Amino acid sequence: MLLNYFKIAFRNLLRHKAFSFINIFGLALGMSACLLILQYVSFELSYDQFHQNKSHIYRVRNDKYKNGEAIQRGVVSYPVVSVAMKKDYPEILDYVRIAPWIADHTILKYGDKAYREKGLLFAEPAFFRWFSFPMLRGNAATALASPQSIVLSESKAREIFGEEDPMGKIITFEVNKPFTVTGIFKDVPPNSHIQFTMLVSYSTLVNWMEGYGNSWTFDEEVYAYLLLAPGTDVAKLHAKLADFSKRYYQGSKVSGTDEVFILQPLTDIHLHSHLQYELGQNGNASATWGLLAVAMLIMVIAWANYINLSTARYTERAKEIGVRKIVGATRNQLLTQFMVESLLVSLVSFFIAIVLFQWLNPFFLRQLNLPHLALPSSRFFGLASWVSVLALFIAGAIVSGIYPALILPSFKLVSILKGKLSTPFLAVSFRKILVVYQFVITIILLAFTWVVYQQVNFMTKQDLGVNIDGTLVVWGPMGLEYNDTFEQRMLSFEEEVRKLPQVKEISNSRNVPGDQLGKTPSVKLKGSQDNYTLASTWVGRGFFDLYGMRVLAGRGFSVKRPNLKIVILNQSAVKLLGFQQVEEAIGKKLQFDGQEAEIVGVVSDHHQQSLHTLVEPIMYRNGTGQDGYFSIKVSDENRQEAIAQVNSLYKDFFKGASFQYFFLEEYFDQQYRTEHLLVPVIWAFSFFAIFISCLGLWGLVLHAFAIRTKEIGIRKILGASSNQLVALLSKDFLQLVLIAFVIATPIGWYITHRWLQDFAYRIETGWWVFVLAGATALLIALLTVSLQAVKAALANPVESLRTE
């Protein structure tokens, strides 16, 4: 019996090829889009889920406020904060501190080979007990227990040692100090917010700089993770931290601000944390959930097409239903028949969707820069995911098949035999609701896509307060012995580069725009007891001119030799210190790190990092060093020639150092990676949604015009023009699009407004965005309807009447 149902369903599909194509192809497109999105969403949601203690690990976040205004929203805290929290609160079982090396990169040496590395962190011994990063060699409990210990990732060990056994081998780090390899761990999976290739024992850092062990104010560059006892009421513990802040951080006595400590769940960090000093580039919860919503909406649009087209063809199926009832078919048998048809359409669509998915997936993953997801063994979208997706699609097929299956068999046999079958009001109303729904989603997607594009364009085109165009950045010559002649070589190199015809200016600095800056705590004005924490870096002469930063008062650094007795502040730092006018700060003395320096200048604020973060109060010190960068302004012409010439000079002055460079525009723009990926992806899936909606609209138009063939012929014979007929046939559908616009506008405004809240600096959503989206949807619908309306209006009326 079941086989017979499938045979009849298959014949019906072949008999009505146009409608079958629209249903199957529309569903297949929707399913393939859904699969692509689900793959990405499942990966984003999997971040840090592999840790066994994931539900008990929290990171300490440290925000700062001055007179109620946010100065910092960051994820680093003082070294002793986690130690004191464990002592004060029994709910905290243990803590682990992680610290990055003060430089963005470092040099490792083994034998005669040197390796420039960026993925190095210092961590306490409990790190491998807490976090589920498997150790392949060595003891997880003791690998980071002793100073001068280092553990390497499997791939990094292979890169450095090849086939040698790395355990117990000595490598030198940064300042020619020996480190012993005490462990090898499995490469960190891509769905970890903590990314590293090497870990050095935290006790090493304490030995080098004692403040990292017991200081309440030392450089605020420690990431503190707490392990809470099972059953801890996190809300109550969090409430206690206000008292903790008042007890240990009394405003101006430490940092000049009100310190606020917040606990972040480990599994929330990747998607819900876009703060200063993040360990890496985090994802975007709004984008992830938004894409998941788009996937579901596209599927519902596709299923809505099926429902619409199935119920629209009720008059064509009426005679079939009547004959089946006459020969004894029961209502349940008719219901089963239509459900089988729905299931068959979904299954055929699903297999076509898999083919489309396999074809489109490489392009999709390349766009998102997620090649690891393409692996067949990927745990992020494995067998269980495929089974779940198939079950979801079958469930959708059943749900979408229920309505036509209930409507079609409900016709009365007497009405069918008398030929007086009228359109059920409920069926017509439901079809209109589905058309309105489809275009509501289409208009919202169009508006949201345009807002995302505007925001990304705003961020990339916004005046940063610093000119990064045409800046070639060359890494400093790390790893070389720093002797009496080194500083002179640095200055001589700058002078020779400045003579090159393609070079406009050169300067040396510890950081460049786009970097996270270090911090200097306990900064105070001479004669005052108030302490402040300032972001800080060192820069050489010409730095502010090179980057187009305006000197608002005083002067910049002009001498060749570094002068550690002078500093320059930005506007935010001057404001934090309590000066009303920038000129008031000139000549004042600052005390920090056991020394005193005069404020000789004030420069304009600029965005050191992306517009996700706030502008920081910054102190610029006058210095030079091999652990920074050379910033070189080059002309647009012959850039490759300029790079080659700089490379030649670099090798002459710094023999043995590796020449590495990048262009600052590209480096800075990497901070907007998520947004740049989001725009084309949303455009693509918006097109999917629009195309599927138009497929369904086209099918409804075909059916509507087919049953109005006689009416069109009579109207034409009575003198109706083609334009009048096109307007008559189009208005009903276009009215539905206008209704969709009215509904979509407030919903779209709310969605875009919420998404924009993730940015510290953002655009205002204009009403015209939704008008543009509505007009675009109306135009697309008009083209879809009008093409078929013109065809029907131009048809020979004699032919249409002859069919009666």
Secondary structure as GFF3:
##gff-version 3
##sequence-region A 1 804
A	DSSP	alpha_helix	2	15	.	.	.	ID=ss1
A	DSSP	alpha_helix	17	45	.	.	.	ID=ss2
A	DSSP	three_ten_helix	54	56	.	.	.	ID=ss3
A	DSSP	beta_strand	57	66	.	.	.	ID=ss4
A	DSSP	beta_strand	69	74	.	.	.	ID=ss5
A	DSSP	alpha_helix	81	88	.	.	.	ID=ss6
A	DSSP	beta_strand	92	100	.	.	.	ID=ss7
A	DSSP	beta_strand	106	110	.	.	.	ID=ss8
A	DSSP	beta_strand	113	117	.	.	.	ID=ss9
A	DSSP	beta_strand	120	123	.	.	.	ID=ss10
A	DSSP	alpha_helix	127	130	.	.	.	ID=ss11
A	DSSP	beta_strand	135	137	.	.	.	ID=ss12
A	DSSP	beta_strand	149	153	.	.	.	ID=ss13
A	DSSP	alpha_helix	154	161	.	.	.	ID=ss14
A	DSSP	beta_strand	170	173	.	.	.	ID=ss15
A	DSSP	beta_strand	177	185	.	.	.	ID=ss16
A	DSSP	beta_strand	198	201	.	.	.	ID=ss17
A	DSSP	alpha_helix	202	208	.	.	.	ID=ss18
A	DSSP	alpha_helix	211	214	.	.	.	ID=ss19
A	DSSP	beta_strand	223	228	.	.	.	ID=ss20
A	DSSP	alpha_helix	234	248	.	.	.	ID=ss21
A	DSSP	three_ten_helix	251	253	.	.	.	ID=ss22
A	DSSP	beta_strand	258	265	.	.	.	ID=ss23
A	DSSP	three_ten_helix	266	268	.	.	.	ID=ss24
A	DSSP	alpha_helix	269	272	.	.	.	ID=ss25
A	DSSP	alpha_helix	285	312	.	.	.	ID=ss26
A	DSSP	alpha_helix	314	326	.	.	.	ID=ss27
A	DSSP	alpha_helix	331	368	.	.	.	ID=ss28
A	DSSP	three_ten_helix	371	374	.	.	.	ID=ss29
A	DSSP	three_ten_helix	379	381	.	.	.	ID=ss30
A	DSSP	alpha_helix	383	407	.	.	.	ID=ss31
A	DSSP	three_ten_helix	408	410	.	.	.	ID=ss32
A	DSSP	alpha_helix	413	418	.	.	.	ID=ss33
A	DSSP	alpha_helix	425	461	.	.	.	ID=ss34
A	DSSP	beta_strand	471	475	.	.	.	ID=ss35
A	DSSP	alpha_helix	486	498	.	.	.	ID=ss36
A	DSSP	beta_strand	503	509	.	.	.	ID=ss37
A	DSSP	beta_strand	518	525	.	.	.	ID=ss38
A	DSSP	beta_strand	532	539	.	.	.	ID=ss39
A	DSSP	alpha_helix	543	546	.	.	.	ID=ss40
A	DSSP	beta_strand	551	554	.	.	.	ID=ss41
A	DSSP	beta_strand	566	570	.	.	.	ID=ss42
A	DSSP	alpha_helix	571	576	.	.	.	ID=ss43
A	DSSP	three_ten_helix	582	585	.	.	.	ID=ss44
A	DSSP	beta_strand	589	592	.	.	.	ID=ss45
A	DSSP	beta_strand	595	603	.	.	.	ID=ss46
A	DSSP	beta_strand	618	622	.	.	.	ID=ss47
A	DSSP	beta_strand	629	634	.	.	.	ID=ss48
A	DSSP	alpha_helix	639	653	.	.	.	ID=ss49
A	DSSP	beta_strand	661	663	.	.	.	ID=ss50
A	DSSP	alpha_helix	664	669	.	.	.	ID=ss51
A	DSSP	three_ten_helix	670	672	.	.	.	ID=ss52
A	DSSP	alpha_helix	673	707	.	.	.	ID=ss53
A	DSSP	alpha_helix	709	717	.	.	.	ID=ss54
A	DSSP	alpha_helix	722	756	.	.	.	ID=ss55
A	DSSP	alpha_helix	767	793	.	.	.	ID=ss56
A	DSSP	alpha_helix	797	802	.	.	.	ID=ss57
###
